Amino acid sequence: MPDDQKDLMEANTHHAIGKIPDLLSKLEYVGQVQATAMMAAAIVANAGRPVSIKEVGELQRDLFFSMFAGSLQGHGAYTEWKKTADQRLAQPFR
């Protein structure tokens, strides 16, 4: 194999390895979203009433921000949510 092809393969390998932390971070986020979506679905299924898409979205947001707050400190959406979270979370979902 010519040296230029070896150099290209080596560069591509280093580039791919460098992306692993980013890919793992995205995979972790997808798992978090999936977990909160499943929890929201279970809560909605037990609500015993029709639930709007808006309510489901708000419920999932509350679950996500409550469960994974450590990784969200300083994010704008989390900061805004936190201002009214205690009041909202004190009320049961019915």
C-alpha positions as CSV (number, residue, x, y, z in Angstrom):
1,M,0.0,0.0,0.0
2,P,1.4,3.4,-0.9
3,D,2.5,5.7,1.9
4,D,-0.1,8.3,1.1
5,Q,-2.9,5.8,1.5
6,K,-1.4,4.6,4.8
7,D,-1.3,8.2,6.0
8,L,-4.9,8.7,5.0
9,M,-6.1,5.6,6.8
10,E,-4.2,6.6,9.9
11,A,-5.7,10.1,9.8
12,N,-9.2,8.6,9.3
13,T,-8.7,6.2,12.2
14,H,-7.6,9.0,14.6
15,H,-10.5,11.2,13.4
16,A,-13.0,8.4,14.1
17,I,-11.5,7.6,17.5
18,G,-11.7,11.3,18.4
19,K,-15.4,11.2,17.8
20,I,-16.1,8.4,20.2
21,P,-16.7,10.6,23.3
22,D,-19.2,12.7,21.3
23,L,-21.0,9.7,20.1
24,L,-21.2,8.2,23.6
25,S,-22.6,11.5,24.9
26,K,-25.3,11.5,22.2
27,L,-26.1,7.8,23.0
28,E,-26.4,8.7,26.7
29,Y,-28.8,11.5,25.9
30,V,-30.9,9.3,23.7
31,G,-31.1,6.8,26.5
32,Q,-32.2,9.5,28.9
33,V,-34.9,10.7,26.6
34,Q,-36.1,7.2,26.0
35,A,-36.3,6.5,29.7
36,T,-38.3,9.7,30.4
37,A,-40.6,9.0,27.5
38,M,-41.4,5.5,28.8
39,M,-42.1,6.9,32.3
40,A,-44.3,9.6,30.8
41,A,-46.2,7.0,28.8
42,A,-46.8,4.9,31.9
43,I,-48.1,7.9,33.9
44,V,-50.4,8.9,31.1
45,A,-51.7,5.4,30.7
46,N,-52.6,5.4,34.4
47,A,-54.2,8.8,34.3
48,G,-57.5,7.4,33.3
49,R,-58.4,10.4,31.2
50,P,-57.6,11.9,27.8
51,V,-54.2,13.8,27.9
52,S,-53.2,16.5,25.4
53,I,-49.9,16.4,23.5
54,K,-48.9,19.6,25.4
55,E,-49.4,17.9,28.7
56,V,-47.4,14.9,27.7
57,G,-44.6,17.1,26.5
58,E,-44.6,19.1,29.8
59,L,-44.6,15.8,31.8
60,Q,-41.7,14.4,29.9
61,R,-39.8,17.7,30.3
62,D,-40.5,17.7,34.0
63,L,-39.3,14.1,34.3
64,F,-36.2,14.7,32.2
65,F,-35.1,17.9,34.0
66,S,-35.8,16.2,37.4
67,M,-33.9,13.0,36.7
68,F,-30.9,14.5,34.8
69,A,-30.5,17.9,36.4
70,G,-26.8,17.4,37.1
71,S,-25.9,17.5,33.5
72,L,-28.1,20.4,32.7
73,Q,-26.8,23.1,35.2
74,G,-26.4,26.4,33.4
75,H,-28.5,25.5,30.3
76,G,-31.1,28.2,29.5
77,A,-34.1,25.9,29.3
78,Y,-33.3,24.1,32.5
79,T,-32.7,27.5,34.3
80,E,-36.2,28.7,33.2
81,W,-37.8,25.4,34.1
82,K,-36.3,25.5,37.6
83,K,-38.0,28.8,38.4
84,T,-41.4,27.2,38.5
85,A,-40.5,23.5,39.0
86,D,-41.2,23.2,42.7
87,Q,-44.8,24.5,42.3
88,R,-45.5,22.2,39.3
89,L,-43.9,19.1,40.8
90,A,-45.8,19.5,44.0
91,Q,-49.0,18.7,42.2
92,P,-49.8,15.1,41.2
93,F,-50.5,14.3,37.5
94,R,-54.2,13.5,37.2
